[in-house]
Amino acid sequence: MKRMVEFIVNGEAREMAVDGCRSLLDALRDDVGLTGTKKGCDVGDCGACTVLVDGEPVNACLILAVEAEGRSVETVEGLQPGVDRLHPLQDAFMRHGASQCGFCTPGILMMAKKLLDDNPSPTDEEIRFGLSGNICRCTGYTKIFDAIKSAAREMEAARP
């Protein structure tokens, strides 16, 4: 049975009819057309589907679309502040070669955003803890940590 759900995705109000058992991940990818959020394990183990719901990271594969009713959802597509600019995290990931296959990158970027929102100057240990729910099978994490630290410095320097 379908139910009407209204929520905000990347600052834009959305309304859609969804089955009660449809995951937020599937609704974002298939109904909204935002395919940046990846379906990895589909059981909440890998973090590839991490999005921010009301500013908190969640595995979109583990939350139902109906649970997003009246809430704000931010996906990796919402990071980019403009058509011709990248978020400092996105830019740093490119400059530091922090992704190889890129499948984990959207989820890691969203976790890193939350981490830097809460802690503008994290240590390696704080980054390790902050990303503990996100698995990367390619990079060995060193370049990811370097990119996050670089973005943190750039964001700190840009603050008034």
N, CA, C and O atoms as a GROMACS GRO file, in nm:
protein
  640
    1MET      N    1   0.083  -0.118   0.000
    1MET     CA    2   0.000   0.000   0.000
    1MET      C    3   0.088   0.125   0.000
    1MET      O    4   0.179   0.137   0.082
    2LYS      N    5   0.061   0.215  -0.090
    2LYS     CA    6   0.141   0.337  -0.100
    2LYS      C    7   0.090   0.444  -0.006
    2LYS      O    8  -0.028   0.452   0.027
    3ARG      N    9   0.186   0.526   0.036
    3ARG     CA   10   0.154   0.635   0.127
    3ARG      C   11   0.226   0.761   0.078
    3ARG      O   12   0.341   0.754   0.033
    4MET      N   13   0.159   0.875   0.086
    4MET     CA   14   0.222   1.001   0.047
    4MET      C   15   0.320   1.044   0.156
    4MET      O   16   0.288   1.043   0.275
    5VAL      N   17   0.437   1.082   0.112
    5VAL     CA   18   0.542   1.126   0.204
    5VAL      C   19   0.595   1.260   0.154
    5VAL      O   20   0.621   1.277   0.035
    6GLU      N   21   0.610   1.353   0.246
    6GLU     CA   22   0.670   1.482   0.214
    6GLU      C   23   0.795   1.500   0.298
    6GLU      O   24   0.793   1.482   0.420
    7PHE      N   25   0.904   1.535   0.232
    7PHE     CA   26   1.028   1.565   0.303
    7PHE      C   27   1.111   1.658   0.217
    7PHE      O   28   1.079   1.682   0.101
    8ILE      N   29   1.217   1.708   0.273
    8ILE     CA   30   1.306   1.801   0.202
    8ILE      C   31   1.433   1.725   0.167
    8ILE      O   32   1.494   1.662   0.252
    9VAL      N   33   1.472   1.732   0.040
    9VAL     CA   34   1.594   1.668  -0.007
    9VAL      C   35   1.686   1.776  -0.063
    9VAL      O   36   1.652   1.842  -0.161
   10ASN      N   37   1.800   1.792   0.000
   10ASN     CA   38   1.898   1.892  -0.045
   10ASN      C   39   1.835   2.030  -0.061
   10ASN      O   40   1.864   2.102  -0.157
   11GLY      N   41   1.748   2.065   0.034
   11GLY     CA   42   1.686   2.196   0.037
   11GLY      C   43   1.561   2.210  -0.047
   11GLY      O   44   1.499   2.317  -0.048
   12GLU      N   45   1.521   2.106  -0.118
   12GLU     CA   46   1.404   2.112  -0.207
   12GLU      C   47   1.293   2.022  -0.152
   12GLU      O   48   1.316   1.904  -0.124
   13ALA      N   49   1.174   2.077  -0.139
   13ALA     CA   50   1.059   1.999  -0.091
   13ALA      C   51   1.023   1.892  -0.194
   13ALA      O   52   1.018   1.918  -0.314
   14ARG      N   53   0.997   1.773  -0.144
   14ARG     CA   54   0.958   1.660  -0.229
   14ARG      C   55   0.833   1.595  -0.173
   14ARG      O   56   0.815   1.588  -0.051
   15GLU      N   57   0.748   1.549  -0.261
   15GLU     CA   58   0.631   1.473  -0.220
   15GLU      C   59   0.620   1.355  -0.315
   15GLU      O   60   0.630   1.370  -0.437
   16MET      N   61   0.600   1.238  -0.257
   16MET     CA   62   0.591   1.119  -0.342
   16MET      C   63   0.511   1.010  -0.272
   16MET      O   64   0.498   1.008  -0.150
   17ALA      N   65   0.457   0.922  -0.352
   17ALA     CA   66   0.387   0.806  -0.300
   17ALA      C   67   0.487   0.691  -0.294
   17ALA      O   68   0.550   0.658  -0.394
   18VAL      N   69   0.501   0.631  -0.176
   18VAL     CA   70   0.595   0.520  -0.158
   18VAL      C   71   0.528   0.405  -0.087
   18VAL      O   72   0.436   0.424  -0.007
   19ASP      N   73   0.574   0.285  -0.117
   19ASP     CA   74   0.531   0.169  -0.041
   19ASP      C   75   0.585   0.180   0.100
   19ASP      O   76   0.694   0.234   0.121
   20GLY      N   77   0.511   0.131   0.196
   20GLY     CA   78   0.552   0.140   0.336
   20GLY      C   79   0.682   0.069   0.367
   20GLY      O   80   0.747   0.101   0.466
   21CYS      N   81   0.721  -0.027   0.283
   21CYS     CA   82   0.844  -0.102   0.308
   21CYS      C   83   0.961  -0.054   0.222
   21CYS      O   84   1.067  -0.117   0.222
   22ARG      N   85   0.945   0.056   0.149
   22ARG     CA   86   1.051   0.106   0.061
   22ARG      C   87   1.155   0.180   0.144
   22ARG      O   88   1.121   0.265   0.226
   23SER      N   89   1.281   0.149   0.122
   23SER     CA   90   1.388   0.216   0.196
   23SER      C   91   1.406   0.358   0.144
   23SER      O   92   1.372   0.390   0.030
   24LEU      N   93   1.461   0.443   0.230
   24LEU     CA   94   1.494   0.578   0.188
   24LEU      C   95   1.596   0.573   0.074
   24LEU      O   96   1.589   0.653  -0.019
   25LEU      N   97   1.689   0.480   0.081
   25LEU     CA   98   1.789   0.465  -0.024
   25LEU      C   99   1.724   0.442  -0.160
   25LEU      O  100   1.757   0.509  -0.258
   26ASP      N  101   1.631   0.348  -0.167
   26ASP     CA  102   1.564   0.319  -0.294
   26ASP      C  103   1.479   0.437  -0.340
   26ASP      O  104   1.473   0.467  -0.459
   27ALA      N  105   1.414   0.504  -0.247
   27ALA     CA  106   1.334   0.622  -0.283
   27ALA      C  107   1.422   0.732  -0.339
   27ALA      O  108   1.388   0.795  -0.439
   28LEU      N  109   1.537   0.757  -0.276
   28LEU     CA  110   1.628   0.862  -0.324
   28LEU      C  111   1.682   0.828  -0.463
   28LEU      O  112   1.684   0.913  -0.552
   29ARG      N  113   1.725   0.705  -0.481
   29ARG     CA  114   1.785   0.664  -0.608
   29ARG      C  115   1.681   0.651  -0.719
   29ARG      O  116   1.699   0.706  -0.828
   30ASP      N  117   1.573   0.579  -0.691
   30ASP     CA  118   1.480   0.543  -0.797
   30ASP      C  119   1.367   0.644  -0.817
   30ASP      O  120   1.325   0.668  -0.930
   31ASP      N  121   1.319   0.704  -0.709
   31ASP     CA  122   1.206   0.796  -0.721
   31ASP      C  123   1.250   0.941  -0.737
   31ASP      O  124   1.191   1.016  -0.816
   32VAL      N  125   1.353   0.981  -0.664
   32VAL     CA  126   1.401   1.119  -0.672
   32VAL      C  127   1.507   1.134  -0.783
   32VAL      O  128   1.524   1.242  -0.837
   33GLY      N  129   1.576   1.026  -0.815
   33GLY     CA  130   1.676   1.030  -0.922
   33GLY      C  131   1.813   1.074  -0.875
   33GLY      O  132   1.897   1.112  -0.957
   34LEU      N  133   1.838   1.068  -0.744
   34LEU     CA  134   1.970   1.106  -0.690
   34LEU      C  135   2.050   0.977  -0.669
   34LEU      O  136   2.039   0.911  -0.566
   35THR      N  137   2.130   0.944  -0.767
   35THR     CA  138   2.201   0.816  -0.765
   35THR      C  139   2.340   0.824  -0.703
   35THR      O  140   2.414   0.726  -0.706
   36GLY      N  141   2.376   0.939  -0.648
   36GLY     CA  142   2.506   0.950  -0.582
   36GLY      C  143   2.516   0.862  -0.459
   36GLY      O  144   2.622   0.807  -0.431
   37THR      N  145   2.407   0.849  -0.386
   37THR     CA  146   2.404   0.761  -0.269
   37THR      C  147   2.404   0.618  -0.320
   37THR      O  148   2.318   0.579  -0.399
   38LYS      N  149   2.501   0.539  -0.275
   38LYS     CA  150   2.521   0.406  -0.332
   38LYS      C  151   2.458   0.296  -0.247
   38LYS      O  152   2.452   0.305  -0.124
   39LYS      N  153   2.411   0.192  -0.314
   39LYS     CA  154   2.362   0.072  -0.248
   39LYS      C  155   2.478  -0.026  -0.245
   39LYS      O  156   2.516  -0.083  -0.348
   40GLY      N  157   2.532  -0.045  -0.128
   40GLY     CA  158   2.644  -0.137  -0.112
   40GLY      C  159   2.595  -0.272  -0.063
   40GLY      O  160   2.557  -0.358  -0.142
   41CYS      N  161   2.596  -0.288   0.068
   41CYS     CA  162   2.559  -0.416   0.128
   41CYS      C  163   2.408  -0.429   0.149
   41CYS      O  164   2.357  -0.541   0.156
   42ASP      N  165   2.338  -0.319   0.158
   42ASP     CA  166   2.193  -0.315   0.182
   42ASP      C  167   2.152  -0.371   0.318
   42ASP      O  168   2.036  -0.406   0.339
   43VAL      N  169   2.248  -0.381   0.410
   43VAL     CA  170   2.218  -0.426   0.547
   43VAL      C  171   2.282  -0.337   0.653
   43VAL      O  172   2.284  -0.372   0.771
   44GLY      N  173   2.335  -0.221   0.613
   44GLY     CA  174   2.388  -0.125   0.708
   44GLY      C  175   2.530  -0.149   0.754
   44GLY      O  176   2.573  -0.088   0.852
   45ASP      N  177   2.606  -0.235   0.686
   45ASP     CA  178   2.742  -0.264   0.730
   45ASP      C  179   2.849  -0.179   0.664
   45ASP      O  180   2.954  -0.156   0.724
   46CYS      N  181   2.826  -0.130   0.540
   46CYS     CA  182   2.936  -0.068   0.466
   46CYS      C  183   2.939   0.084   0.468
   46CYS      O  184   3.045   0.143   0.451
   47GLY      N  185   2.825   0.149   0.489
   47GLY     CA  186   2.820   0.295   0.494
   47GLY      C  187   2.814   0.364   0.360
   47GLY      O  188   2.812   0.487   0.356
   48ALA      N  189   2.812   0.290   0.249
   48ALA     CA  190   2.808   0.354   0.117
   48ALA      C  191   2.683   0.438   0.098
   48ALA      O  192   2.682   0.531   0.017
   49CYS      N  193   2.577   0.407   0.172
   49CYS     CA  194   2.449   0.476   0.154
   49CYS      C  195   2.427   0.587   0.258
   49CYS      O  196   2.314   0.633   0.275
   50THR      N  197   2.532   0.629   0.327
   50THR     CA  198   2.517   0.729   0.431
   50THR      C  199   2.465   0.861   0.376
   50THR      O  200   2.519   0.915   0.280
   51VAL      N  201   2.359   0.911   0.438
   51VAL     CA  202   2.303   1.044   0.412
   51VAL      C  203   2.283   1.111   0.547
   51VAL      O  204   2.292   1.045   0.650
   52LEU      N  205   2.257   1.240   0.545
   52LEU     CA  206   2.226   1.311   0.669
   52LEU      C  207   2.076   1.335   0.675
   52LEU      O  208   2.017   1.390   0.582
   53VAL      N  209   2.014   1.294   0.784
   53VAL     CA  210   1.872   1.317   0.807
   53VAL      C  211   1.863   1.408   0.928
   53VAL      O  212   1.904   1.372   1.038
   54ASP      N  213   1.809   1.528   0.905
   54ASP     CA  214   1.807   1.631   1.009
   54ASP      C  215   1.946   1.651   1.068
   54ASP      O  216   1.963   1.671   1.188
   55GLY      N  217   2.047   1.646   0.979
   55GLY     CA  218   2.185   1.671   1.018
   55GLY      C  219   2.258   1.555   1.080
   55GLY      O  220   2.376   1.568   1.115
   56GLU      N  221   2.194   1.440   1.095
   56GLU     CA  222   2.258   1.324   1.156
   56GLU      C  223   2.279   1.215   1.052
   56GLU      O  224   2.191   1.190   0.969
   57PRO      N  225   2.395   1.150   1.054
   57PRO     CA  226   2.421   1.044   0.956
   57PRO      C  227   2.335   0.921   0.981
   57PRO      O  228   2.320   0.876   1.095
   58VAL      N  229   2.280   0.867   0.874
   58VAL     CA  230   2.205   0.742   0.880
   58VAL      C  231   2.240   0.659   0.757
   58VAL      O  232   2.276   0.712   0.652
   59ASN      N  233   2.228   0.529   0.772
   59ASN     CA  234   2.239   0.440   0.656
   59ASN      C  235   2.102   0.441   0.590
   59ASN      O  236   2.005   0.391   0.646
   60ALA      N  237   2.095   0.496   0.471
   60ALA     CA  238   1.967   0.511   0.402
   60ALA      C  239   1.904   0.376   0.368
   60ALA      O  240   1.784   0.370   0.340
   61CYS      N  241   1.983   0.269   0.370
   61CYS     CA  242   1.927   0.137   0.344
   61CYS      C  243   1.850   0.084   0.465
   61CYS      O  244   1.772  -0.011   0.452
   62LEU      N  245   1.872   0.143   0.582
   62LEU     CA  246   1.809   0.094   0.705
   62LEU      C  247   1.692   0.178   0.753
   62LEU      O  248   1.627   0.142   0.851
   63ILE      N  249   1.664   0.288   0.686
   63ILE     CA  250   1.552   0.373   0.724
   63ILE      C  251   1.448   0.368   0.613
   63ILE      O  252   1.481   0.374   0.495
   64LEU      N  253   1.324   0.359   0.653
   64LEU     CA  254   1.217   0.357   0.554
   64LEU      C  255   1.191   0.498   0.502
   64LEU      O  256   1.208   0.596   0.574
   65ALA      N  257   1.150   0.507   0.378
   65ALA     CA  258   1.118   0.638   0.319
   65ALA      C  259   1.009   0.707   0.400
   65ALA      O  260   1.012   0.829   0.415
   66VAL      N  261   0.912   0.632   0.452
   66VAL     CA  262   0.805   0.694   0.530
   66VAL      C  263   0.857   0.756   0.659
   66VAL      O  264   0.793   0.844   0.715
   67GLU      N  265   0.972   0.710   0.708
   67GLU     CA  266   1.031   0.767   0.828
   67GLU      C  267   1.095   0.904   0.802
   67GLU      O  268   1.129   0.975   0.896
   68ALA      N  269   1.110   0.939   0.676
   68ALA     CA  270   1.165   1.070   0.640
   68ALA      C  271   1.057   1.178   0.637
   68ALA      O  272   1.087   1.296   0.615
   69GLU      N  273   0.933   1.139   0.660
   69GLU     CA  274   0.821   1.233   0.659
   69GLU      C  275   0.853   1.356   0.744
   69GLU      O  276   0.885   1.344   0.862
   70GLY      N  277   0.844   1.475   0.681
   70GLY     CA  278   0.865   1.601   0.752
   70GLY      C  279   1.009   1.630   0.791
   70GLY      O  280   1.034   1.724   0.866
   71ARG      N  281   1.102   1.552   0.741
   71ARG     CA  282   1.243   1.568   0.780
   71ARG      C  283   1.324   1.624   0.664
   71ARG      O  284   1.277   1.632   0.550
   72SER      N  285   1.446   1.662   0.695
   72SER     CA  286   1.538   1.714   0.595
   72SER      C  287   1.645   1.610   0.567
   72SER      O  288   1.710   1.560   0.660
   73VAL      N  289   1.665   1.577   0.440
   73VAL     CA  290   1.762   1.478   0.398
   73VAL      C  291   1.867   1.546   0.311
   73VAL      O  292   1.834   1.621   0.219
   74GLU      N  293   1.993   1.521   0.342
   74GLU     CA  294   2.101   1.574   0.259
   74GLU      C  295   2.180   1.457   0.203
   74GLU      O  296   2.226   1.370   0.276
   75THR      N  297   2.196   1.458   0.070
   75THR     CA  298   2.274   1.356   0.001
   75THR      C  299   2.403   1.418  -0.050
   75THR      O  300   2.424   1.539  -0.039
   76VAL      N  301   2.488   1.335  -0.105
   76VAL     CA  302   2.615   1.385  -0.158
   76VAL      C  303   2.593   1.491  -0.266
   76VAL      O  304   2.675   1.580  -0.282
   77GLU      N  305   2.483   1.481  -0.340
   77GLU     CA  306   2.454   1.583  -0.442
   77GLU      C  307   2.430   1.719  -0.379
   77GLU      O  308   2.449   1.822  -0.444
   78GLY      N  309   2.389   1.722  -0.253
   78GLY     CA  310   2.363   1.848  -0.183
   78GLY      C  311   2.486   1.915  -0.127
   78GLY      O  312   2.478   2.028  -0.079
   79LEU      N  313   2.601   1.848  -0.132
   79LEU     CA  314   2.725   1.908  -0.081
   79LEU      C  315   2.772   2.025  -0.166
   79LEU      O  316   2.818   2.126  -0.114
   80GLN      N  317   2.760   2.012  -0.296
   80GLN     CA  318   2.814   2.111  -0.388
   80GLN      C  319   2.741   2.243  -0.372
   80GLN      O  320   2.620   2.249  -0.392
   81PRO      N  321   2.812   2.351  -0.334
   81PRO     CA  322   2.747   2.479  -0.308
   81PRO      C  323   2.702   2.555  -0.432
   81PRO      O  324   2.626   2.651  -0.421
   82GLY      N  325   2.747   2.514  -0.547
   82GLY     CA  326   2.708   2.583  -0.670
   82GLY      C  327   2.747   2.501  -0.791
   82GLY      O  328   2.819   2.402  -0.780
   83VAL      N  329   2.700   2.543  -0.905
   83VAL     CA  330   2.726   2.469  -1.028
   83VAL      C  331   2.875   2.466  -1.060
   83VAL      O  332   2.926   2.365  -1.110
   84ASP      N  333   2.944   2.574  -1.031
   84ASP     CA  334   3.085   2.583  -1.069
   84ASP      C  335   3.180   2.568  -0.950
   84ASP      O  336   3.299   2.598  -0.962
   85ARG      N  337   3.129   2.521  -0.836
   85ARG     CA  338   3.214   2.504  -0.717
   85ARG      C  339   3.188   2.370  -0.651
   85ARG      O  340   3.075   2.320  -0.652
   86LEU      N  341   3.292   2.313  -0.595
   86LEU     CA  342   3.278   2.191  -0.516
   86LEU      C  343   3.285   2.225  -0.368
   86LEU      O  344   3.341   2.328  -0.330
   87HIS      N  345   3.230   2.141  -0.286
   87HIS     CA  346   3.248   2.152  -0.142
   87HIS      C  347   3.396   2.128  -0.115
   87HIS      O  348   3.458   2.051  -0.188
   88PRO      N  349   3.455   2.192  -0.013
   88PRO     CA  350   3.597   2.170   0.016
   88PRO      C  351   3.633   2.022   0.033
   88PRO      O  352   3.744   1.981  -0.003
   89LEU      N  353   3.543   1.943   0.087
   89LEU     CA  354   3.571   1.799   0.100
   89LEU      C  355   3.581   1.733  -0.037
   89LEU      O  356   3.672   1.653  -0.060
   90GLN      N  357   3.490   1.764  -0.126
   90GLN     CA  358   3.495   1.707  -0.260
   90GLN      C  359   3.623   1.746  -0.332
   90GLN      O  360   3.688   1.664  -0.396
   91ASP      N  361   3.659   1.873  -0.320
   91ASP     CA  362   3.780   1.923  -0.384
   91ASP      C  363   3.904   1.854  -0.326
   91ASP      O  364   3.993   1.813  -0.401
   92ALA      N  365   3.908   1.841  -0.195
   92ALA     CA  366   4.024   1.777  -0.130
   92ALA      C  367   4.033   1.629  -0.167
   92ALA      O  368   4.143   1.577  -0.187
   93PHE      N  369   3.920   1.562  -0.177
   93PHE     CA  370   3.923   1.421  -0.218
   93PHE      C  371   3.982   1.407  -0.358
   93PHE      O  372   4.059   1.314  -0.384
   94MET      N  373   3.947   1.498  -0.447
   94MET     CA  374   4.004   1.493  -0.582
   94MET      C  375   4.154   1.521  -0.578
   94MET      O  376   4.232   1.447  -0.637
   95ARG      N  377   4.194   1.626  -0.509
   95ARG     CA  378   4.336   1.666  -0.507
   95ARG      C  379   4.424   1.561  -0.441
   95ARG      O  380   4.539   1.543  -0.481
   96HIS      N  381   4.373   1.491  -0.342
   96HIS     CA  382   4.453   1.393  -0.267
   96HIS      C  383   4.437   1.251  -0.320
   96HIS      O  384   4.496   1.158  -0.265
   97GLY      N  385   4.358   1.233  -0.424
   97GLY     CA  386   4.337   1.098  -0.478
   97GLY      C  387   4.274   1.006  -0.375
   97GLY      O  388   4.314   0.891  -0.361
   98ALA      N  389   4.175   1.058  -0.302
   98ALA     CA  390   4.118   0.985  -0.190
   98ALA      C  391   4.010   0.885  -0.229
   98ALA      O  392   3.946   0.825  -0.143
   99SER      N  393   3.990   0.867  -0.358
   99SER     CA  394   3.898   0.761  -0.400
   99SER      C  395   3.960   0.689  -0.518
   99SER      O  396   4.029   0.748  -0.601
  100GLN      N  397   3.933   0.561  -0.523
  100GLN     CA  398   3.978   0.483  -0.638
  100GLN      C  399   3.856   0.438  -0.716
  100GLN      O  400   3.824   0.495  -0.821
  101CYS      N  401   3.787   0.336  -0.668
  101CYS     CA  402   3.666   0.296  -0.741
  101CYS      C  403   3.555   0.396  -0.717
  101CYS      O  404   3.466   0.412  -0.801
  102GLY      N  405   3.557   0.465  -0.603
  102GLY     CA  406   3.461   0.571  -0.574
  102GLY      C  407   3.330   0.526  -0.516
  102GLY      O  408   3.245   0.609  -0.484
  103PHE      N  409   3.310   0.396  -0.500
  103PHE     CA  410   3.180   0.348  -0.454
  103PHE      C  411   3.151   0.392  -0.311
  103PHE      O  412   3.036   0.424  -0.280
  104CYS      N  413   3.250   0.394  -0.225
  104CYS     CA  414   3.231   0.433  -0.086
  104CYS      C  415   3.231   0.584  -0.067
  104CYS      O  416   3.186   0.634   0.036
  105THR      N  417   3.282   0.656  -0.165
  105THR     CA  418   3.309   0.799  -0.149
  105THR      C  419   3.188   0.882  -0.107
  105THR      O  420   3.203   0.965  -0.017
  106PRO      N  421   3.070   0.866  -0.166
  106PRO     CA  422   2.957   0.949  -0.122
  106PRO      C  423   2.926   0.933   0.027
  106PRO      O  424   2.903   1.032   0.096
  107GLY      N  425   2.925   0.810   0.075
  107GLY     CA  426   2.898   0.788   0.217
  107GLY      C  427   3.006   0.846   0.306
  107GLY      O  428   2.977   0.904   0.411
  108ILE      N  429   3.131   0.830   0.265
  108ILE     CA  430   3.242   0.885   0.344
  108ILE      C  431   3.237   1.037   0.343
  108ILE      O  432   3.263   1.100   0.446
  109LEU      N  433   3.205   1.097   0.229
  109LEU     CA  434   3.194   1.243   0.223
  109LEU      C  435   3.086   1.294   0.320
  109LEU      O  436   3.106   1.395   0.386
  110MET      N  437   2.975   1.224   0.327
  110MET     CA  438   2.867   1.268   0.416
  110MET      C  439   2.907   1.252   0.563
  110MET      O  440   2.876   1.338   0.645
  111MET      N  441   2.976   1.143   0.595
  111MET     CA  442   3.024   1.126   0.732
  111MET      C  443   3.130   1.231   0.765
  111MET      O  444   3.132   1.285   0.876
  112ALA      N  445   3.217   1.260   0.669
  112ALA     CA  446   3.321   1.360   0.691
  112ALA      C  447   3.259   1.499   0.709
  112ALA      O  448   3.308   1.578   0.790
  113LYS      N  449   3.154   1.528   0.636
  113LYS     CA  450   3.085   1.656   0.652
  113LYS      C  451   3.032   1.669   0.794
  113LYS      O  452   3.053   1.771   0.859
  114LYS      N  453   2.965   1.566   0.841
  114LYS     CA  454   2.912   1.568   0.978
  114LYS      C  455   3.027   1.583   1.078
  114LYS      O  456   3.017   1.660   1.173
  115LEU      N  457   3.134   1.510   1.057
  115LEU     CA  458   3.250   1.517   1.146
  115LEU      C  459   3.303   1.660   1.154
  115LEU      O  460   3.327   1.712   1.262
  116LEU      N  461   3.322   1.723   1.037
  116LEU     CA  462   3.378   1.859   1.035
  116LEU      C  463   3.277   1.963   1.083
  116LEU      O  464   3.316   2.067   1.137
  117ASP      N  465   3.149   1.936   1.065
  117ASP     CA  466   3.047   2.027   1.121
  117ASP      C  467   3.056   2.027   1.273
  117ASP      O  468   3.042   2.132   1.337
  118ASP      N  469   3.080   1.910   1.332
  118ASP     CA  470   3.087   1.896   1.478
  118ASP      C  471   3.225   1.928   1.535
  118ASP      O  472   3.238   1.974   1.648
  119ASN      N  473   3.330   1.902   1.454
  119ASN     CA  474   3.467   1.915   1.502
  119ASN      C  475   3.553   1.967   1.387
  119ASN      O  476   3.602   1.889   1.306
  120PRO      N  477   3.571   2.099   1.380
  120PRO     CA  478   3.642   2.157   1.264
  120PRO      C  479   3.790   2.119   1.253
  120PRO      O  480   3.849   2.137   1.146
  121SER      N  481   3.851   2.066   1.359
  121SER     CA  482   3.993   2.028   1.354
  121SER      C  483   4.014   1.890   1.414
  121SER      O  484   4.074   1.878   1.521
  122PRO      N  485   3.965   1.785   1.348
  122PRO     CA  486   3.976   1.653   1.408
  122PRO      C  487   4.118   1.596   1.400
  122PRO      O  488   4.193   1.625   1.307
  123THR      N  489   4.151   1.515   1.498
  123THR     CA  490   4.276   1.440   1.497
  123THR      C  491   4.257   1.315   1.411
  123THR      O  492   4.144   1.283   1.371
  124ASP      N  493   4.365   1.245   1.383
  124ASP     CA  494   4.355   1.120   1.309
  124ASP      C  495   4.263   1.022   1.382
  124ASP      O  496   4.182   0.954   1.319
  125GLU      N  497   4.276   1.015   1.513
  125GLU     CA  498   4.193   0.923   1.591
  125GLU      C  499   4.045   0.962   1.582
  125GLU      O  500   3.959   0.875   1.574
  126GLU      N  501   4.016   1.091   1.585
  126GLU     CA  502   3.877   1.137   1.574
  126GLU      C  503   3.822   1.110   1.434
  126GLU      O  504   3.704   1.076   1.419
  127ILE      N  505   3.905   1.123   1.331
  127ILE     CA  506   3.862   1.089   1.196
  127ILE      C  507   3.836   0.939   1.187
  127ILE      O  508   3.734   0.896   1.133
  128ARG      N  509   3.927   0.859   1.241
  128ARG     CA  510   3.911   0.713   1.240
  128ARG      C  511   3.780   0.674   1.306
  128ARG      O  512   3.705   0.591   1.253
  129PHE      N  513   3.751   0.731   1.422
  129PHE     CA  514   3.627   0.701   1.492
  129PHE      C  515   3.506   0.751   1.413
  129PHE      O  516   3.405   0.682   1.403
  130GLY      N  517   3.518   0.873   1.357
  130GLY     CA  518   3.408   0.931   1.282
  130GLY      C  519   3.370   0.854   1.157
  130GLY      O  520   3.254   0.855   1.115
  131LEU      N  521   3.468   0.786   1.098
  131LEU     CA  522   3.442   0.709   0.975
  131LEU      C  523   3.427   0.560   1.002
  131LEU      O  524   3.426   0.480   0.909
  132SER      N  525   3.417   0.522   1.127
  132SER     CA  526   3.421   0.380   1.162
  132SER      C  527   3.309   0.298   1.099
  132SER      O  528   3.323   0.176   1.087
  133GLY      N  529   3.200   0.359   1.058
  133GLY     CA  530   3.092   0.285   0.994
  133GLY      C  531   3.101   0.282   0.843
  133GLY      O  532   3.009   0.232   0.776
  134ASN      N  533   3.208   0.334   0.787
  134ASN     CA  534   3.223   0.341   0.642
  134ASN      C  535   3.344   0.259   0.598
  134ASN      O  536   3.456   0.281   0.645
  135ILE      N  537   3.320   0.167   0.508
  135ILE     CA  538   3.425   0.077   0.462
  135ILE      C  539   3.472   0.118   0.323
  135ILE      O  540   3.391   0.140   0.233
  136CYS      N  541   3.604   0.129   0.307
  136CYS     CA  542   3.666   0.151   0.176
  136CYS      C  543   3.753   0.030   0.149
  136CYS      O  544   3.840  -0.006   0.229
  137ARG      N  545   3.731  -0.033   0.036
  137ARG     CA  546   3.807  -0.154   0.003
  137ARG      C  547   3.930  -0.123  -0.083
  137ARG      O  548   4.009  -0.213  -0.112
  138CYS      N  549   3.948   0.003  -0.124
  138CYS     CA  550   4.053   0.033  -0.220
  138CYS      C  551   4.171   0.113  -0.164
  138CYS      O  552   4.286   0.078  -0.190
  139THR      N  553   4.144   0.220  -0.088
  139THR     CA  554   4.249   0.320  -0.066
  139THR      C  555   4.337   0.299   0.054
  139THR      O  556   4.445   0.357   0.061
  140GLY      N  557   4.297   0.219   0.149
  140GLY     CA  558   4.376   0.206   0.269
  140GLY      C  559   4.360   0.323   0.364
  140GLY      O  560   4.429   0.329   0.465
  141TYR      N  561   4.273   0.415   0.334
  141TYR     CA  562   4.230   0.526   0.420
  141TYR      C  563   4.331   0.641   0.434
  141TYR      O  564   4.289   0.751   0.471
  142THR      N  565   4.458   0.622   0.407
  142THR     CA  566   4.556   0.728   0.427
  142THR      C  567   4.520   0.853   0.347
  142THR      O  568   4.522   0.964   0.401
  143LYS      N  569   4.488   0.837   0.221
  143LYS     CA  570   4.455   0.952   0.138
  143LYS      C  571   4.322   1.014   0.179
  143LYS      O  572   4.302   1.135   0.167
  144ILE      N  573   4.230   0.931   0.229
  144ILE     CA  574   4.102   0.982   0.278
  144ILE      C  575   4.127   1.072   0.399
  144ILE      O  576   4.072   1.182   0.408
  145PHE      N  577   4.210   1.025   0.493
  145PHE     CA  578   4.243   1.105   0.612
  145PHE      C  579   4.313   1.235   0.571
  145PHE      O  580   4.281   1.342   0.623
  146ASP      N  581   4.408   1.225   0.477
  146ASP     CA  582   4.479   1.345   0.429
  146ASP      C  583   4.380   1.445   0.370
  146ASP      O  584   4.392   1.565   0.394
  147ALA      N  585   4.285   1.396   0.292
  147ALA     CA  586   4.187   1.484   0.228
  147ALA      C  587   4.098   1.552   0.332
  147ALA      O  588   4.070   1.671   0.321
  148ILE      N  589   4.055   1.478   0.432
  148ILE     CA  590   3.969   1.535   0.535
  148ILE      C  591   4.045   1.641   0.615
  148ILE      O  592   3.991   1.747   0.645
  149LYS      N  593   4.170   1.611   0.650
  149LYS     CA  594   4.250   1.710   0.723
  149LYS      C  595   4.275   1.834   0.639
  149LYS      O  596   4.272   1.946   0.690
  150SER      N  597   4.300   1.816   0.510
  150SER     CA  598   4.322   1.929   0.420
  150SER      C  599   4.195   2.014   0.410
  150SER      O  600   4.202   2.136   0.418
  151ALA      N  601   4.081   1.949   0.391
  151ALA     CA  602   3.954   2.023   0.384
  151ALA      C  603   3.927   2.096   0.514
  151ALA      O  604   3.878   2.209   0.513
  152ALA      N  605   3.958   2.034   0.626
  152ALA     CA  606   3.937   2.099   0.756
  152ALA      C  607   4.020   2.227   0.765
  152ALA      O  608   3.970   2.330   0.810
  153ARG      N  609   4.145   2.221   0.722
  153ARG     CA  610   4.230   2.341   0.725
  153ARG      C  611   4.174   2.450   0.634
  153ARG      O  612   4.170   2.567   0.671
  154GLU      N  613   4.132   2.411   0.515
  154GLU     CA  614   4.079   2.508   0.420
  154GLU      C  615   3.950   2.571   0.471
  154GLU      O  616   3.929   2.692   0.457
  155MET      N  617   3.864   2.490   0.530
  155MET     CA  618   3.737   2.541   0.583
  155MET      C  619   3.763   2.633   0.702
  155MET      O  620   3.694   2.734   0.719
  156GLU      N  621   3.860   2.598   0.784
  156GLU     CA  622   3.894   2.682   0.900
  156GLU      C  623   3.949   2.816   0.852
  156GLU      O  624   3.914   2.920   0.908
  157ALA      N  625   4.035   2.815   0.750
  157ALA     CA  626   4.093   2.939   0.697
  157ALA      C  627   3.987   3.028   0.633
  157ALA      O  628   4.002   3.151   0.630
  158ALA      N  629   3.880   2.968   0.580
  158ALA     CA  630   3.775   3.044   0.513
  158ALA      C  631   3.673   3.103   0.610
  158ALA      O  632   3.592   3.187   0.571
  159ARG      N  633   3.677   3.060   0.736
  159ARG     CA  634   3.579   3.113   0.833
  159ARG      C  635   3.615   3.258   0.867
  159ARG      O  636   3.732   3.293   0.879
  160PRO      N  637   3.510   3.342   0.882
  160PRO     CA  638   3.536   3.483   0.915
  160PRO      C  639   3.591   3.501   1.054
  160PRO      O  640   3.618   3.614   1.096
   0.00000   0.00000   0.00000
